[in-house]
Amino acid sequence: MSFTIADVAIQPGRLDPTNLLTPGQLAERLQVQVSFIYENTRARAGRRNSDPLPHIRMGKYLRFYWPEVEKWLERRQGGKHNE
């Protein structure tokens, strides 16, 4: 059994756990407040912004796949993003 996080299916045992981040870890890596992370993952973020922060919801927990966050940052580079 496999699951998809990014553009390709991830086989069990092949996912690098250092690429899965908590909201606090992502905030630290991006040097922003944790509130910025949560604000950009709320359901209403998609209504305000056509390109919200990519995340994985596991029940009440949020996790972020770093390669997808990097793609999101590239799209937003220079203040330009698809709205």
C-alpha positions as protocol buffer text, in pm:
chain_id: "A"
residue {
  index: 1
  type: MET
  ca { x: 0 y: 0 z: 0 }
}
residue {
  index: 2
  type: SER
  ca { x: 123 y: 350 z: -79 }
}
residue {
  index: 3
  type: PHE
  ca { x: -4 y: 702 z: -29 }
}
residue {
  index: 4
  type: THR
  ca { x: 42 y: 1029 z: -214 }
}
residue {
  index: 5
  type: ILE
  ca { x: 183 y: 1341 z: -53 }
}
residue {
  index: 6
  type: ALA
  ca { x: 333 y: 1527 z: -343 }
}
residue {
  index: 7
  type: ASP
  ca { x: 342 y: 1452 z: -713 }
}
residue {
  index: 8
  type: VAL
  ca { x: 428 y: 1086 z: -667 }
}
residue {
  index: 9
  type: ALA
  ca { x: 312 y: 801 z: -449 }
}
residue {
  index: 10
  type: ILE
  ca { x: 523 y: 739 z: -139 }
}
residue {
  index: 11
  type: GLN
  ca { x: 591 y: 376 z: -54 }
}
residue {
  index: 12
  type: PRO
  ca { x: 583 y: 277 z: 316 }
}
residue {
  index: 13
  type: GLY
  ca { x: 926 y: 306 z: 471 }
}
residue {
  index: 14
  type: ARG
  ca { x: 1051 y: 541 z: 199 }
}
residue {
  index: 15
  type: LEU
  ca { x: 935 y: 874 z: 345 }
}
residue {
  index: 16
  type: ASP
  ca { x: 1214 y: 1075 z: 504 }
}
residue {
  index: 17
  type: PRO
  ca { x: 1069 y: 1172 z: 844 }
}
residue {
  index: 18
  type: THR
  ca { x: 1279 y: 1489 z: 850 }
}
residue {
  index: 19
  type: ASN
  ca { x: 1054 y: 1622 z: 571 }
}
residue {
  index: 20
  type: LEU
  ca { x: 741 y: 1604 z: 790 }
}
residue {
  index: 21
  type: LEU
  ca { x: 717 y: 1911 z: 1010 }
}
residue {
  index: 22
  type: THR
  ca { x: 488 y: 2024 z: 1292 }
}
residue {
  index: 23
  type: PRO
  ca { x: 345 y: 2378 z: 1280 }
}
residue {
  index: 24
  type: GLY
  ca { x: 610 y: 2489 z: 1531 }
}
residue {
  index: 25
  type: GLN
  ca { x: 895 y: 2336 z: 1332 }
}
residue {
  index: 26
  type: LEU
  ca { x: 770 y: 2494 z: 1010 }
}
residue {
  index: 27
  type: ALA
  ca { x: 733 y: 2835 z: 1177 }
}
residue {
  index: 28
  type: GLU
  ca { x: 1089 y: 2809 z: 1305 }
}
residue {
  index: 29
  type: ARG
  ca { x: 1222 y: 2705 z: 964 }
}
residue {
  index: 30
  type: LEU
  ca { x: 1037 y: 2991 z: 791 }
}
residue {
  index: 31
  type: GLN
  ca { x: 1116 y: 3236 z: 1073 }
}
residue {
  index: 32
  type: VAL
  ca { x: 753 y: 3336 z: 1121 }
}
residue {
  index: 33
  type: GLN
  ca { x: 506 y: 3317 z: 1407 }
}
residue {
  index: 34
  type: VAL
  ca { x: 312 y: 2992 z: 1454 }
}
residue {
  index: 35
  type: SER
  ca { x: -8 y: 3199 z: 1417 }
}
residue {
  index: 36
  type: PHE
  ca { x: 95 y: 3272 z: 1054 }
}
residue {
  index: 37
  type: ILE
  ca { x: 114 y: 2898 z: 988 }
}
residue {
  index: 38
  type: TYR
  ca { x: -229 y: 2828 z: 1137 }
}
residue {
  index: 39
  type: GLU
  ca { x: -389 y: 3128 z: 965 }
}
residue {
  index: 40
  type: ASN
  ca { x: -267 y: 3009 z: 625 }
}
residue {
  index: 41
  type: THR
  ca { x: -405 y: 2657 z: 672 }
}
residue {
  index: 42
  type: ARG
  ca { x: -756 y: 2739 z: 791 }
}
residue {
  index: 43
  type: ALA
  ca { x: -1043 y: 2657 z: 557 }
}
residue {
  index: 44
  type: ARG
  ca { x: -1110 y: 3025 z: 498 }
}
residue {
  index: 45
  type: ALA
  ca { x: -750 y: 3074 z: 379 }
}
residue {
  index: 46
  type: GLY
  ca { x: -851 y: 2905 z: 53 }
}
residue {
  index: 47
  type: ARG
  ca { x: -1129 y: 3158 z: -1 }
}
residue {
  index: 48
  type: ARG
  ca { x: -895 y: 3455 z: 50 }
}
residue {
  index: 49
  type: ASN
  ca { x: -601 y: 3302 z: -131 }
}
residue {
  index: 50
  type: SER
  ca { x: -617 y: 3055 z: -418 }
}
residue {
  index: 51
  type: ASP
  ca { x: -283 y: 2907 z: -307 }
}
residue {
  index: 52
  type: PRO
  ca { x: -297 y: 2834 z: 69 }
}
residue {
  index: 53
  type: LEU
  ca { x: -7 y: 2675 z: 256 }
}
residue {
  index: 54
  type: PRO
  ca { x: -1 y: 2301 z: 166 }
}
residue {
  index: 55
  type: HIS
  ca { x: -59 y: 2078 z: 466 }
}
residue {
  index: 56
  type: ILE
  ca { x: -164 y: 1731 z: 575 }
}
residue {
  index: 57
  type: ARG
  ca { x: -444 y: 1704 z: 827 }
}
residue {
  index: 58
  type: MET
  ca { x: -433 y: 1395 z: 1049 }
}
residue {
  index: 59
  type: GLY
  ca { x: -735 y: 1431 z: 1272 }
}
residue {
  index: 60
  type: LYS
  ca { x: -662 y: 1732 z: 1491 }
}
residue {
  index: 61
  type: TYR
  ca { x: -294 y: 1736 z: 1394 }
}
residue {
  index: 62
  type: LEU
  ca { x: -135 y: 1933 z: 1112 }
}
residue {
  index: 63
  type: ARG
  ca { x: 183 y: 1827 z: 939 }
}
residue {
  index: 64
  type: PHE
  ca { x: 373 y: 1986 z: 655 }
}
residue {
  index: 65
  type: TYR
  ca { x: 571 y: 1809 z: 386 }
}
residue {
  index: 66
  type: TRP
  ca { x: 877 y: 2027 z: 331 }
}
residue {
  index: 67
  type: PRO
  ca { x: 918 y: 1961 z: -46 }
}
residue {
  index: 68
  type: GLU
  ca { x: 561 y: 2086 z: -101 }
}
residue {
  index: 69
  type: VAL
  ca { x: 621 y: 2391 z: 119 }
}
residue {
  index: 70
  type: GLU
  ca { x: 931 y: 2470 z: -89 }
}
residue {
  index: 71
  type: LYS
  ca { x: 718 y: 2461 z: -406 }
}
residue {
  index: 72
  type: TRP
  ca { x: 467 y: 2694 z: -236 }
}
residue {
  index: 73
  type: LEU
  ca { x: 747 y: 2935 z: -146 }
}
residue {
  index: 74
  type: GLU
  ca { x: 875 y: 2932 z: -505 }
}
residue {
  index: 75
  type: ARG
  ca { x: 526 y: 3021 z: -633 }
}
residue {
  index: 76
  type: ARG
  ca { x: 509 y: 3312 z: -389 }
}
residue {
  index: 77
  type: GLN
  ca { x: 861 y: 3438 z: -460 }
}
residue {
  index: 78
  type: GLY
  ca { x: 875 y: 3812 z: -511 }
}
residue {
  index: 79
  type: GLY
  ca { x: 529 y: 3860 z: -361 }
}
residue {
  index: 80
  type: LYS
  ca { x: 362 y: 3713 z: -669 }
}
residue {
  index: 81
  type: HIS
  ca { x: 112 y: 3433 z: -631 }
}
residue {
  index: 82
  type: ASN
  ca { x: -194 y: 3308 z: -812 }
}
residue {
  index: 83
  type: GLU
  ca { x: -499 y: 3477 z: -670 }
}
